[in-house]
Amino acid sequence: MMQQKLHVTLLTGRTIEQGVGKEYGKSSHQYYDACSMVYMDAGDMQKLGVKHGSNVLVTTPNGSVVLKAVKHPRGSMSGMIYIPYGPWANSIVSNTTNSIGMPSFKGTPATVEAAPDQPILSMKELLKKEFGR
């Protein structure tokens, strides 16, 4: 039976593709493609009825963002999602640092749901949504 929303734990971090995209520039298609996606467990994708490359809405207590769902290439990670560092991840992680000077990029509770009709925002659109300019 397909679920409407999947409750998961969000992890964020660096990827080789994100680093290469950054070398092309943060306004490049390479960076957009590398950072505006979410790695998901194949079984979790099946539970939601989403296919590799489909758009999903990821929501945390800090906000929501539409991303491209990608099957995690390194095996099973049921109940977890991974978003590469970048503006899309930053828009949904907490900016609270708990006095250590660094926000927590790991262990954020999140939900994921299919969003086939919602577009993935460009970096310019995302920044306008987040900061109003």
Protein Blocks (a to p, Z undefined) as FASTA:
>chain_A
ZZfbdcddddddddfklmmmmmnopkbmklmmmmmcccddfklmmmnopaehiacddddf
kbccdddddddfebcaehiacddedjklmmmpcfbeghnopacfehiacdddddfkbccd
dfklmmmmmnoZZ
